[in-house]
Amino acid sequence: MHFVPISSPGRAVLAKRRPTHQFRAVVHVAFPGKTGKNPVHDSAVGRMDMGQHLTVHSGELDGFEGLHDAVKGSHVEVMQLERGKLRGTLSHVGIGDFSLSIGAFNVGVRTQRTSADDKLIIGMLLNATDRVTHWAFDMQPADVLVIPPSVEHDGVFHKASSYAAIRFDMADLPDIFGGEPRLADAETWSVKNHFRADRTIGMSAADRLPQIITHLARHPDALSEASAEFWKRAIIDCVTATVVTSMPPDGTSYLPSAMKLVRDVEDYLHAAGARPVHVSEICTELRLSRRSLHRAFHEVFGVGPVTFLRYKRLCTIRSILRESKPEQTTVSKVAIEQGFIELGRFSQYYRAMFGEYPSQTLGYAG
């Protein structure tokens, strides 16, 4: 099975290939219970169906026409601005009505979205070899763009570029940003906007997004309904981190005692059982800001909530591995199910925490 690498800011935008179709499939996995070809997509894009909750599509571009689907669910008009054959890659992750799209192409293009799309789009420029503008905004790698529902969009990529975009319904904002009242408010997203990225936070997120798509596509059997929600939130977190960090502190919210807040979080985690819980889910459900959560966990444990949740997931993985046999599962399957996408780094975390490699723990039950 072959996967086309998606470019990140630290890599070349695009490797040259010799495709034979306008948008050639590089992954072919049938949907359970379905036969035959889908007249719209099966000849155009490889599919992976992970139950009814998460799908990954990856393919190659061979011509600007493939960029009409640059953002899943939204039609984009495209005009090529440079000489040469447009080649590139395009991948989509779908979780219910939510979608992430990542694309890369080797020549300049102009893109336009009509006002017919009633969904919110939040885009990130991953990489560019020349100037990129959206409306009157000059974009730099890792910058974030807000395209409100029913608003026309006009963008110009002067040369080879790569991007990411998430698309979802405004009604989902409270579920996504419940801990940040200003971000959960539809008014925040009702006008077109541009957020300049912090170089450290933004570039880290821009690197992580292509990794998530690549690894999800490589390990479809490791994903369940429970972990799909975690990865949805992880994707949103990458794209919107620049927006969150750009917001000034909100001093109007009530901050409970650190110990009470941590106990509330632990009660929530206990009720969640063994499934991975993303920090944004905690903020949403308990109506807490990231800053409040961070201060409380540092005061009680001396580590932030993200680190605490990682420790908890490592402990969960250890329990699962100790109760399993090598013929029953694999380390990679359990790790991805618990929200670890970089398996080499996961193995380092695990060994530092428990003094042995996860493969040694899995063999323990035998």
C-alpha positions in Angstrom: 0.0 0.0 0.0 1.5 3.4 -1.0 0.8 6.8 0.5 1.7 10.1 -1.0 3.5 12.2 1.5 1.9 15.5 2.3 4.3 18.4 2.6 4.9 20.3 5.8 6.9 23.5 6.3 10.1 21.7 6.9 9.9 19.7 3.7 9.7 20.3 0.0 6.2 21.3 -1.1 5.9 18.6 -3.7 7.7 15.6 -5.1 7.4 15.2 -8.9 5.3 12.2 -10.0 3.9 10.9 -13.3 0.2 10.4 -12.6 -2.1 9.1 -15.3 -5.5 10.5 -14.2 -6.8 13.8 -13.2 -7.0 12.8 -9.6 -5.5 9.3 -9.3 -6.2 7.0 -6.4 -3.3 5.9 -4.2 -5.3 4.0 -1.7 -8.1 1.5 -2.5 -10.0 0.1 0.4 -13.7 -0.8 0.0 -16.4 0.3 2.3 -17.8 -2.6 4.4 -21.1 -3.7 3.0 -20.6 -1.8 -0.3 -19.8 -3.1 -3.7 -19.0 -1.6 -7.1 -17.8 1.9 -7.8 -19.1 5.2 -6.6 -19.7 7.2 -9.8 -18.4 10.3 -8.2 -15.4 9.3 -6.1 -14.2 5.7 -6.5 -12.4 6.4 -9.7 -11.0 9.6 -8.3 -9.8 9.0 -4.8 -8.7 6.2 -2.5 -10.9 5.6 0.5 -10.6 4.2 4.0 -13.7 3.7 6.0 -13.2 3.4 9.7 -16.6 2.4 10.8 -19.3 5.0 10.3 -17.3 7.7 12.2 -14.0 8.4 10.4 -12.9 8.3 6.8 -9.6 9.1 5.2 -9.3 9.8 1.4 -5.9 10.3 -0.3 -5.1 10.9 -3.9 -2.9 12.6 -6.4 -3.7 15.7 -8.5 -3.1 15.8 -12.2 -4.5 19.1 -13.4 -6.0 22.2 -11.7 -9.5 20.6 -12.0 -8.8 18.4 -9.0 -8.7 21.5 -6.8 -12.4 22.1 -7.2 -12.6 19.7 -4.2 -9.8 21.5 -2.3 -12.0 21.7 0.7 -14.3 18.7 1.3 -17.9 19.6 0.9 -17.3 23.1 -0.7 -16.9 23.8 -4.4 -13.9 25.9 -5.3 -13.4 27.6 -8.6 -9.8 27.4 -9.7 -7.7 29.1 -12.4 -4.0 28.1 -13.1 -1.6 31.1 -13.1 1.7 29.5 -14.1 2.8 27.4 -17.0 3.4 23.8 -16.5 1.4 20.6 -15.5 -0.3 21.0 -12.2 0.6 18.1 -10.0 0.0 17.6 -6.3 -1.7 15.7 -3.5 -5.1 16.1 -1.8 -6.3 14.3 1.3 -9.5 14.5 3.3 -10.4 13.3 6.7 -14.1 13.2 7.5 -15.7 12.7 11.0 -19.5 13.1 10.6 -20.1 16.6 9.2 -16.7 17.8 10.2 -13.8 17.6 7.7 -10.1 18.3 7.3 -8.6 18.8 3.9 -4.9 19.0 3.1 -3.6 19.8 -0.3 -0.2 20.6 -2.0 0.4 21.7 -5.6 3.4 22.8 -7.7 2.2 25.9 -9.7 0.4 29.1 -8.9 -3.4 29.2 -8.8 -6.3 31.5 -8.0 -9.1 30.0 -5.9 -12.6 31.4 -5.4 -15.4 30.0 -3.2 -18.9 31.2 -3.9 -21.3 32.4 -1.2 -23.4 29.3 -1.5 -21.5 27.4 1.2 -23.2 27.7 4.6 -20.4 26.2 6.6 -17.5 27.8 8.5 -14.0 27.2 7.0 -10.8 27.8 9.0 -7.7 27.5 6.9 -4.0 27.3 7.5 -1.2 27.9 5.1 1.3 25.1 5.6 4.0 26.1 3.2 4.6 28.5 0.3 7.5 29.2 -2.1 6.2 32.7 -2.9 3.5 35.2 -2.0 0.0 34.0 -0.9 -2.9 36.3 -0.5 -6.5 35.7 0.7 -8.7 38.8 0.2 -6.3 41.6 1.2 -4.4 39.5 3.7 -0.8 38.5 3.0 -0.3 35.0 4.4 2.8 33.5 5.9 3.3 29.8 6.7 1.2 28.7 9.7 -1.1 31.8 9.5 -4.8 31.1 9.9 -7.7 32.4 7.8 -11.4 32.5 8.8 -13.9 32.2 6.0 -17.4 32.7 7.4 -20.5 30.9 6.1 -22.1 32.3 2.9 -19.1 34.6 2.3 -17.3 34.7 -1.1 -13.6 33.9 -0.9 -10.8 34.9 -3.2 -7.2 33.6 -2.8 -4.0 33.7 -4.9 -1.2 31.3 -4.5 1.6 32.7 -6.7 3.7 29.5 -6.8 3.9 26.1 -5.2 2.0 25.9 -1.9 0.3 23.6 0.6 -2.6 24.3 2.9 -5.0 22.7 5.4 -8.6 23.6 6.0 -11.3 22.4 8.4 -15.0 22.9 7.6 -17.9 22.5 10.1 -21.3 23.9 11.0 -21.5 27.1 13.2 -24.0 25.2 15.4 -21.1 23.0 16.5 -19.1 25.9 18.0 -20.3 25.5 21.6 -19.3 21.8 21.5 -15.9 22.6 20.2 -15.0 25.8 22.1 -17.2 25.5 25.2 -14.3 26.5 27.5 -13.6 29.7 25.5 -16.8 31.7 25.5 -15.5 34.2 22.9 -14.6 31.4 20.5 -17.9 29.6 21.1 -19.8 32.8 20.1 -20.8 32.7 16.5 -20.1 36.5 16.3 -16.4 35.8 16.5 -16.5 33.8 13.3 -19.1 35.9 11.4 -16.5 38.1 9.6 -13.5 37.2 7.5 -10.3 37.4 9.5 -6.6 36.6 9.5 -4.5 35.5 12.4 -0.7 35.8 12.3 0.9 32.7 13.7 3.3 32.5 16.6 6.4 30.9 15.0 6.7 28.2 17.6 3.1 27.2 18.1 2.0 27.8 14.6 4.8 25.9 12.9 4.5 23.0 15.3 0.8 22.7 14.4 1.5 23.0 10.7 3.9 20.1 10.9 1.6 17.9 12.9 -1.5 18.1 10.6 0.1 16.1 7.7 1.4 13.6 10.2 -2.0 13.0 11.6 -3.5 12.3 8.1 -0.7 10.0 7.1 -0.8 7.9 10.3 -4.6 7.7 10.4 -4.5 6.4 6.8 -1.8 3.9 7.6 -3.5 2.4 10.7 -7.3 2.3 10.0 -7.8 -0.8 12.1 -6.6 1.1 15.2 -9.5 3.6 15.2 -12.8 3.3 17.0 -15.8 5.6 17.6 -14.2 6.6 20.9 -10.8 7.6 19.5 -12.4 9.4 16.5 -13.7 12.1 18.8 -10.1 12.5 20.2 -8.6 12.9 16.7 -11.3 15.3 15.6 -10.4 17.5 18.6 -6.7 17.1 18.0 -7.1 18.3 14.4 -9.2 21.3 15.4 -6.6 22.1 18.1 -3.8 22.2 15.5 -5.7 24.6 13.1 -7.1 26.9 15.8 -4.2 27.1 18.2 -3.1 30.4 16.5 -6.6 31.8 17.0 -6.7 30.8 20.7 -3.3 32.2 21.5 -4.2 35.5 19.7 -7.1 36.1 22.1 -6.3 38.4 25.0 -6.8 37.0 28.5 -10.4 37.1 29.7 -10.5 38.2 33.3 -14.2 38.1 33.6 -14.6 34.3 34.2 -14.8 32.8 37.6 -11.9 30.6 38.6 -12.7 27.9 41.2 -10.0 26.6 43.6 -7.3 24.6 41.8 -8.0 21.5 43.9 -11.7 21.5 43.2 -11.1 22.1 39.5 -8.6 19.2 39.3 -11.1 16.9 41.1 -13.8 17.8 38.7 -11.5 16.9 35.8 -10.6 13.6 37.4 -14.3 12.8 38.0 -14.9 13.5 34.3 -11.9 11.3 33.2 -13.1 8.5 35.5 -16.6 8.6 33.9 -15.0 8.5 30.4 -13.4 5.2 31.2 -10.5 3.9 29.0 -11.2 6.2 26.0 -8.7 9.0 25.3 -9.9 12.5 26.3 -8.6 15.6 24.6 -7.9 18.7 26.7 -10.4 20.7 24.6 -13.1 18.2 25.5 -12.5 18.9 29.2 -12.6 22.6 28.6 -15.8 22.3 26.7 -17.6 20.0 29.1 -16.5 21.8 32.3 -16.7 25.3 30.7 -13.1 26.1 31.5 -10.5 28.1 29.6 -7.2 26.6 28.7 -5.4 29.2 30.9 -7.5 28.3 34.0 -7.0 24.6 33.5 -3.2 25.1 33.0 -2.8 27.2 36.2 -4.8 24.7 38.2 -2.9 21.6 37.1 0.5 23.3 37.6 -0.5 24.3 41.1 -1.7 20.8 42.1 0.6 18.4 40.1 3.4 20.6 38.9 2.7 19.7 35.2 0.2 21.0 32.7 -3.1 19.3 31.7 -1.7 18.0 28.4 1.2 16.3 30.2 -1.2 14.9 32.8 -3.5 13.5 30.2 -0.5 11.9 28.4 0.5 10.2 31.6 -3.0 8.9 32.1 -3.1 7.5 28.5 0.3 5.8 29.0 -1.0 4.1 32.1 -4.1 3.0 30.2 -2.0 1.6 27.5 0.1 -0.3 30.0 -2.9 -1.9 31.5 -4.3 -2.9 28.1 -0.9 -4.4 27.0 -0.5 -6.3 30.3 -3.9 -7.9 29.8 -3.3 -8.8 26.1 -1.3 -11.3 24.2 0.7 -10.6 21.1 -1.7 -12.5 18.9 -4.6 -10.5 20.2 -3.4 -6.9 19.4 -0.4 -4.8 18.5 1.4 -2.0 20.2 0.7 0.4 17.4 -3.0 -0.3 17.4 -3.3 0.3 21.1 -1.1 3.4 20.9 -3.1 5.1 18.1 -6.4 4.1 19.8 -5.1 6.1 22.8 -4.1 9.2 20.8 -0.4 8.7 20.0 0.4 9.3 16.4 4.2 9.2 16.4 5.0 5.7 17.4 8.7 6.3 17.9 8.1 9.1 20.3 5.4 7.1 22.0 7.9 4.3 22.6 10.3 6.8 24.2 7.5 8.2 26.4 6.6 4.7 27.5 10.1 3.6 28.3 10.9 6.8 30.2 7.7 6.3 32.2 7.8 2.5 32.9 11.4 1.5 32.4 10.6 -0.9 29.5 9.5 -0.9 25.9 5.7 -1.4 25.2 6.6 -4.6 23.3 8.1 -6.0 26.5 4.8 -5.3 28.4 2.7 -6.9 25.7 4.8 -10.1 25.9 4.2 -10.2 29.7 0.8 -11.8 29.4 2.2 -14.6 27.4 
